[in-house]
Amino acid sequence: MGYFGGFRVTLKTMLEDRVTVQYPEDKRPKPERFHGRHVLNRYEDGMEKCIGCELCAGVCPARCIYVRGADNPPEAPVSPGERFGFVYEINYLRCIHCDLCVEACPTEAITETKLFEFSFTNRRDAIYTKDELLVDDDGKPRDLPWEDWHPGDDEHTSAWMRATSPSGSAEYEGQVQWSGELGYGVRSSEDGQNPAQPHPSEGDHVDTADAEQPEAHH
């Protein structure tokens, strides 16, 4: 009787819809808060947001981030602060993509994209340096040979979603609290927590003339 019971379960599941997909041919859409490969962002004027404070390294539970700050050269400052991130490394053999580094960053320098399809042939490639993490002159993440980027992987990062609603509090809904980024400008605020508020269409950005702007950097 036990055998027949087992076959009954098998035959029943054969008639149900499959819950698995044939990866990599078929891929499920990624949620807005998906945590993937990090990037170091710049302000709209090209200045780096990282000030080398090392808070991200201090809060990291996996101890995968190493940062060393340095004083800004007066003749050619790298960031708007007194210091900048001289050395910045992330070891992806340790990273658990918890996003705590993003929450700890006081200048919104580090965010997580939706890229997760990347692999390495040696351990050295798994340790990303600042040159690999820092966005290019167009504000776009650097496309490395072992990464498989797809459209939208660099948009609506987890950092943007977190910053526009600290601790998930709905009272921050609709308030722009994220400074402009090179290549993206000022992103729209987060909506959707309050059922009474209409949801914005995908990819909408705020009108910077009407939005409540965050305090500008100096």
Secondary structure, 3 states (H helix, E strand, C coil): CHHHHHHHHHHHHHCCCCCCCCCCCCCCCCCCCCCCCEEECECCCCCECCCCCCHHHHHCCCCCEEEEEEECCCCCCCCCCCEEEEEEEEECCCCCCCCHHHHHCCCCCEEECCCCCECCCCHHHHEECHHHHECCCCCCCCCCCCECCCCCCCCCCHHHHHHCCHHHCHHHCCCCCCCCECCCECECCCCCCCCCCCCCCCCCECCCCCCCCCCCCC
